[in-house]
Every structure is written in C-alpha cells, then in structure tokens.
Amino acid sequence: MAKKTVSLEKTSSGISVVTDSVPGAISSGFMVAVNTGSRDESKDVMGISHLLEHVVFRATKTRSSFQMSKEIEGAGGEINAFTAKEVTAFYGVTMKDTAKTAKDLVADIVTNPLINKKDVNLEKKIVLQEISMWENDPESYIHKLFAETLWKGHELSQNEAGTSKIVKGLDHDDLRAYYESKYRIPNLIVFACGAVEPNDVMEWAESNFDQMSNGNPNVRLAPNCYGPAYKYYKRKGDHCYVGMGFQGYQADHSDRIALVLLSAILGSGSSSRLFQGVREDKALVYSIYNSIDQNSDASSIGTYMSATEENVLEAIETTGKIYCDLKNNGLQKGELDRARNLVKGATVRYTESTEHRMYALAKNFILTGRPDTIQERLAALDAVTENDIMRVAQDVISANALNIVMYGNKVKEMKDFDVSQIDL
C-alpha cells in the first residue's frame, strides 16, 4: 500500500495544518487560507474581501511591493492570492532550495500588512479596472448573473468583486477593521505541498500565526430551495449568453461526486451530450459546457453557452431536451466510464503542478474538513455507479427548479419566454 502523503495536525492555538509531502517533488508551496469570502460580507461592504486581498500586497511593515517581487522572483518563485465566496488565500511557490523565501513572504503578507490610506486608494483604482474588465467579458459575467438568479438574495448570490459603487466607498479604516476581525484564529488554515516536511510546516505555522487570536468566526446560513425562474439582462450586441441549471448538493452530501459525473456526462468535453447535441448536430452555438460551483452548504450545476439571436431560443430548448433525454432514458453504453476517465485524467494532470495540487488540497479541506489524498478522490470517482447517476438526475433535473438567465440583445422570439416552455 502506498504511503499516505497528506497529514493533518493542529498548532497549540488550534490552527489546522495540512501538509502534502510529494515524493520526488523539487518545488515547495505554502498557503494561508482565511475562512472568509464574499458570502460573509454585509451588503454595504460587498467586495471588501477581494479589495483587501489586493491591498496586503502593496506593503508590509518590512517590505514594499517591489521588494516582495524582487525576493520571490530571485528565489525562482511566485506569490499570489485569490478570493472566493468562502475563502481568501495567500500562497507562495518556489524551488525547494529557496522555500524559506516563500514562507517568509506569505507570513509577512498575512501578519504585517500596512493597509494605509495611500495604498488603499491606489489599489482601488486597479480593482475598479478589474471589475470593469470583468463586466465587459460576457463569458465570465454570465456566471455572476446566473448565481444572482439561482440564489435570489442569499449571500451566495454576492460576487467576489462587489460593485464599483461600493468599492469606491471603502476606505483604509474599513479594510483594517475587516482584517482585524477576520484574519485571526479560528479563521486561519495553513497548507503546504510538494517538497515539504510536516514538522517544518508546523514550526512555521506556530511561530508566525499562533499569536493571531480573537477572530470572529463567520455565521453562515444555507440557502433555501427556490422555484424556477427566468431573467433577462440587456446587453448591446447580437450575441447572447445563457446560463441555465439547478441547485445541487452541499459538500458533505453522499451524492456530491455523482453530481460531478452527471455534469461531466452532460457538458464536459467534445464527446459530451450537450456539445454533440447543441453544437455538432445543430450548429446552434460556438461554445457550450457544464460546470459545478461547489460551496460548503450548497452548489449549482449549470450549463453555459453563447449563441446568436436567431439561434438562442432553439439552443435553450435543445439543451432542455438533452436534460430530459438523460433523465428519462438513462445512460448510453460506456458513457459513465468515459466521463469518469475524463474527470480522473483532469484530476491527475492538475496535481502535477505544486500550485494546483495545493489549491485542490485546500479546496477539499475547506469544503469538507477532510484532508483527502489524490488516491481518495480518484477512488470516490470509481465508486459512482450508473444507478447513482440516474438517482441524482431524477433528484436535481426538475422543471420546478430550473433557472435560466439570458444576457444579450432583445430577442423577439423570447419576448414572452417562460421556464415552463422547457419540458423536463
């Protein structure tokens, strides 16, 4: 039996430390995840987690942003961060011989940010440009519109970037207060991956983060099960962008992996039902794919596509028929195995990068509280049966739960469109 490489320990102050020591690795990655994100923000400060993620890179008590850049690049590595609905994380990846630089910089950014007025005002200008860029990228923006419709005012409907109006109004006092409240134990989790040793990672965590106590944990309420909905958002241009789908399962649900494979059968890869049925057979779209947005207590399974005005209604209707066919007629021979191998292959390839492997490690632990190994994730995929897929399809694919969002110019044929037109 292969030696289990993933370990979970706790510091004396209760910080979880998850280490994935990869045999033969020649790079090292270190991450501090803060258990707070866009769903934890009040309406008047939406976007503050993302803005703070940017600002802490501006300067610490010991380094300027330029000094950070010189140090990490001189060590052959990179430092970066991301904000999601339930987490904000900071990480550094270097060659194993220069791992100390990654550890020093990540610790400095998390524990010693200046967060001064000048830096906040400068970084707001950058974030506002990022928001503008994102709002002008309809392939990305449709995901935001779909989430707003699906979650109907719940905190999961709040996107990570916030709005330009709210971000403009945030100041350094807001960010400092948010930092002092959230960037503290019990909201901190430490991860390390690659050429790393658990004892060394534990020592790093205890010496740098154990003093960061007295944080305020987030109180989260799971969303309700909402009914069907269709929403139209006007956009100039003759191309229409569509998101359509359903609520899924919480992260610890026994059928979560079956839902992943159902989504893959429907819309992952060029052999998937949606790609073949909507694009290849009818040429109604250029792109169409499925994805799952997984959170701790809820998820969504969605189909995303773009089409010209004359094709968009037929593309939506054809997608509905493909949902219905799978639900009513079952799987084709070999279909589950093909989708399973597609997902397993992507999982394996993803883990060949220290950065990506560490991200997957962190995501799984934050969602489930379990430090799953790659082998355990692959085994979970292998355990799914056709009966599991069909049970999930019957449960999730429902006319009473279908949500559709269209972002584009007004389409005459969809003037009086209603979700009930899609027969599931």
DRENVEXFI-722639 format. One line per 10 residues: number of its first residue (from 0); for each residue x, y, z of C-alpha. Coordinates in steps of 0.2 Angstrom, whole numbers. Example, Ala and Ser with C-alpha at 12.3 -4.5 7.8 and 13.67 -1.06 7.14 Angstrom:
BEGIN
0	62,-22,39; 68,-5,36
% end
This chain:
BEGIN
0	0,0,0; 6,17,-5; 12,28,10; -1,42,13; 7,58,10; -6,70,17; -6,74,36; -17,85,47; -11,92,63; -16,107,74
10	-5,120,81; -6,124,100; -18,138,96; -29,127,86; -24,131,68; -26,116,56; -10,112,47; -12,101,31; 3,95,23; 5,85,7
20	23,79,5; 25,74,-13; 39,61,-16; 52,67,-28; 45,85,-29; 58,99,-32; 46,113,-28; 38,119,-12; 21,128,-9; 14,137,6
30	-3,144,8; -13,153,22; -31,152,19; -43,164,28; -60,157,31; -70,172,24; -76,177,7; -89,186,-2; -104,177,6; -98,184,23
40	-99,202,18; -113,214,23; -122,222,9; -113,239,12; -96,232,10; -98,219,-4; -81,217,-12; -70,221,4; -63,203,5; -56,205,-13
50	-50,223,-11; -41,218,5; -33,203,-4; -25,216,-16; -20,229,-3; -10,217,8; 2,215,-7; 5,234,-8; 17,235,8; 20,226,24
60	29,233,40; 46,227,32; 44,226,13; 37,236,-1; 28,228,-15; 44,230,-26; 54,221,-13; 42,207,-12; 43,205,-31; 62,205,-31
70	63,192,-17; 51,180,-24; 57,181,-42; 75,180,-36; 70,164,-27; 63,157,-44; 45,158,-37; 29,167,-37; 17,174,-23; -1,176,-27
80	-19,176,-19; -37,173,-23; -54,177,-16; -69,166,-17; -86,165,-9; -80,156,7; -61,159,7; -47,171,4; -30,163,2; -12,169,0
90	2,157,-6; 20,156,-12; 28,143,-23; 47,141,-26; 60,129,-29; 63,118,-14; 80,126,-11; 73,143,-9; 57,138,1; 61,149,15
100	58,164,4; 40,158,0; 37,155,19; 44,172,24; 34,182,11; 17,173,14; 19,175,33; 24,194,31; 9,197,20; -4,189,31
110	3,195,48; 10,213,44; 1,222,31; 1,241,32; -16,244,24; -13,263,24; -24,276,15; -12,279,0; -11,260,-4; -30,258,-2
120	-33,272,-14; -21,266,-27; -27,248,-26; -45,253,-28; -41,261,-45; -34,244,-50; -49,234,-43; -61,246,-52; -52,242,-68; -53,224,-65
130	-72,225,-61; -74,235,-77; -65,222,-87; -75,208,-80; -91,216,-83; -86,218,-101; -82,199,-103; -99,192,-105; -92,174,-105; -87,177,-87
140	-101,189,-82; -115,177,-86; -109,166,-71; -112,181,-59; -129,184,-67; -134,165,-65; -128,165,-47; -139,180,-43; -154,172,-51; -151,155,-43
150	-148,161,-25; -161,175,-25; -154,187,-12; -145,174,-2; -126,178,2; -121,166,-11; -128,177,-24; -114,190,-19; -100,190,-32; -82,191,-26
160	-78,208,-34; -93,218,-27; -99,233,-36; -89,248,-42; -100,260,-32; -97,250,-15; -78,248,-19; -76,266,-22; -84,270,-5; -72,258,5
170	-58,266,15; -42,260,24; -52,260,41; -65,248,33; -51,237,27; -41,237,44; -57,233,54; -61,219,42; -43,212,43; -43,213,62
180	-60,204,64; -57,190,51; -39,187,48; -37,179,65; -39,162,73; -51,152,71; -52,158,53; -34,153,48; -29,137,40; -11,133,34
190	-7,122,19; 9,116,12; 13,105,-4; 27,97,-13; 45,96,-6; 39,100,12; 40,92,29; 26,92,41; 37,96,56; 44,111,47
200	27,117,41; 21,115,59; 35,126,66; 32,139,53; 13,140,57; 16,140,76; 30,154,75; 20,165,63; 2,163,66; -2,156,83
210	-2,174,90; -16,179,78; -31,175,90; -48,183,95; -55,182,77; -74,182,74; -80,166,65; -92,168,51; -110,163,54; -117,155,38
220	-135,150,34; -138,138,20; -149,144,6; -167,139,3; -173,128,-11; -181,141,-23; -193,138,-38; -190,141,-56; -185,157,-64; -181,166,-80
230	-171,183,-80; -166,193,-95; -152,206,-94; -150,218,-108; -133,219,-117; -128,228,-133; -123,216,-147; -131,202,-157; -123,188,-147; -132,181,-132
240	-125,172,-117; -135,160,-107; -134,151,-90; -146,138,-86; -146,125,-72; -151,119,-55; -146,119,-36; -135,104,-31; -129,97,-15; -119,103,0
250	-100,97,0; -103,83,13; -118,75,3; -115,57,-1; -120,61,-20; -109,75,-22; -97,65,-33; -111,58,-43; -117,76,-47; -99,80,-53
260	-100,65,-65; -118,69,-71; -112,87,-75; -97,79,-85; -109,67,-95; -119,82,-99; -106,95,-104; -88,91,-101; -78,89,-117; -82,87,-135
270	-89,70,-133; -102,76,-121; -121,76,-124; -123,95,-125; -108,98,-136; -113,85,-148; -132,89,-147; -132,108,-147; -116,112,-157; -111,97,-168
280	-128,91,-173; -137,108,-175; -123,121,-175; -133,132,-163; -118,138,-153; -99,140,-154; -96,135,-136; -107,125,-123; -101,117,-107; -106,112,-90
290	-99,116,-73; -102,115,-54; -100,129,-42; -97,120,-25; -99,128,-8; -99,121,9; -118,120,11; -124,121,-7; -119,120,-25; -125,123,-43
300	-124,113,-58; -125,125,-73; -124,124,-92; -116,140,-101; -117,144,-119; -117,158,-131; -127,160,-147; -133,172,-160; -150,180,-158; -158,168,-171
310	-151,153,-163; -153,156,-144; -170,150,-141; -168,134,-150; -151,131,-141; -160,133,-124; -174,121,-130; -162,109,-136; -152,109,-120; -168,106,-111
320	-172,91,-122; -155,84,-118; -158,85,-100; -174,77,-102; -167,63,-113; -154,58,-100; -166,59,-86; -180,48,-94; -169,36,-105; -154,33,-95
330	-135,32,-100; -128,25,-115; -116,11,-115; -99,17,-109; -104,34,-106; -101,34,-87; -84,26,-89; -79,39,-102; -84,54,-91; -76,46,-76
340	-59,44,-85; -61,62,-92; -63,69,-74; -50,57,-67; -37,62,-80; -40,81,-77; -38,77,-58; -22,68,-61; -15,81,-73; -20,95,-61
350	-10,88,-47; 7,88,-57; 8,106,-53; 13,110,-35; 2,126,-36; -13,117,-42; -11,102,-31; -10,114,-16; -26,123,-22; -36,106,-24
360	-30,101,-6; -35,117,1; -52,117,-8; -57,100,-2; -52,103,16; -61,120,17; -77,112,10; -77,96,19; -65,97,34; -56,81,27
370	-38,81,20; -42,70,6; -27,62,-4; -27,61,-23; -30,42,-22; -45,45,-11; -53,57,-24; -50,45,-38; -57,31,-28; -73,41,-24
380	-75,44,-43; -73,25,-46; -86,21,-33; -100,30,-43; -112,19,-52; -125,21,-66; -139,20,-53; -131,34,-43; -131,45,-59; -149,41,-63
390	-154,44,-45; -146,61,-45; -153,66,-62; -170,62,-56; -167,72,-40; -159,88,-47; -165,90,-65; -183,96,-61; -194,108,-70; -199,115,-53
400	-180,120,-50; -174,126,-67; -166,143,-68; -162,152,-84; -153,168,-87; -151,177,-104; -138,191,-107; -140,199,-123; -150,210,-135; -169,208,-135
410	-174,193,-145; -191,194,-152; -195,175,-150; -191,176,-132; -201,191,-128; -214,181,-118; -202,167,-113; -206,157,-98; -196,142,-90; -212,131,-91
420	-208,131,-110; -194,119,-106; -202,102,-103; -192,92,-90
% end
